[in-house]
Amino acid sequence: LGTEGDEKKGQEMRTSRALWTISPSKCEIRKETINLALGSDEVLVRTLWSGVSRGTESIVVRGGVPESEHQRMRGPNQGGDFSFPVKYGYSSVGIIEAIGSQVKNLRLGVKVFCLYPHQDLYLVPASQVIELPDQTSTAEERAVLTPNMETALNVIWDAGVSAGDKICVVGGGVVGLLIAFLCVRTPGCQVVLKDPQPRTEQCKALGIHIFNNQNEFDIVIHASGNPAGLADCLSLASDEAIIVEASWHANQLCLLPLGQDFHVRRLTIKSSQVGSLPPHKRPRWTYRRRLALALSLCCSQDNFALNSLLEHPPLEFDHPEFVQTYLSLFPGRQQEKPSTEKATGLCFRIKYPPLKS
């Protein structure tokens, strides 16, 4: 393509392909038609990579989003509804193939990030994309971590992390490791990660210590996605400490031992959710400013160590068994292990082929 578009100019059409969940634990690739008569403020993006949020997408795929949360949980460019069929996802990195006549701050061929589902070609308002601050191939791969980094930023803001804090992060998934990564870079903080899997490679790369039976933490952050993990956090906290719940458990119940010494120790349990900016940030920060900061942290060559979080090899969108492999990423499914079982990272990525004319 590689053209500047004008509103209502021509009627050229293009076919794109998107991943849809059509019923619980059943997905398929669906074709969609894109009208290349771009609006004056729109851009056409060809996808290079998209990131899989295993925690949230596993809930969506199995139909576990509570009905009360259907509207709050909607992605910015979601298709369909959580009652199925639904097109879901929010970490897309691509290249601009065409631009509307009034788009002034972007140019053809620029790599961008967008909160978009798993789809190989899409049309969006230019205001929804952010240019990657580093256009190199390694930075574009790390850019899929942006939504997770945004969540991690919100968590440390909610936790009130400050210099010298003793911090334990419970849960060594992508979000947990990114939270610990940010905490480690706060001067004087002592940061440990507690997870049933040691995450030795990632912790070494990111400068995080592995839990070794310590306790008396000033801040404990729960990001395991397992309700039992939150109960574990209570025993790790020092008196008057704050425990931040960063996991979303959908419709699962969380049983907590709030008897014994919970009250006398005056522990605080605080929720954190990326859908809202912390109150003390709202007067000055916007969602776009936070997203741009997360993207810059992921793309920065100073943070090359974040590559340790990326799974190798990636899923191939064009592979005949792509849908089956995607479904096998989620816990509780009785399927063969995906072809990525020998991978060493944590964040599964989808790689898209060049589009055929």
Buried (B, 14 or more C-beta within 10 A) or exposed (E): BEBEBBEEEEEEEBEBBBBBBEEEBBBEBBEBEBEBBBBBBBBBBBBBBBBBBBBBBBBBBBBBBEEEBEEEBBBEBBBBEBEBBBBBBBBBBBBBBBBBBEBEEBEBEBBBBBBBBBBBBBBBEBEBBBBBBBBEEBBBBBBBBBBBBBBBBBBBBBBBBEEEBBBBBBBBBBBBBBBBBBBBBBEEBBBBBBBEEEBEEBBEBBEBBBBEEEEEBBBBBBBBBBBEBBBBBBEBBBEEBBBBBBBBBBEEEBEBEEEEEBEEEEBEBBEBEBEEBBEEBEEEBEBEEBBBBBBBBBBBEEBEBBBBBBBEEBBBBEBEEBBBBBBBBBEEEEEEEBBBEEBEBBBBBBBBEEBEE
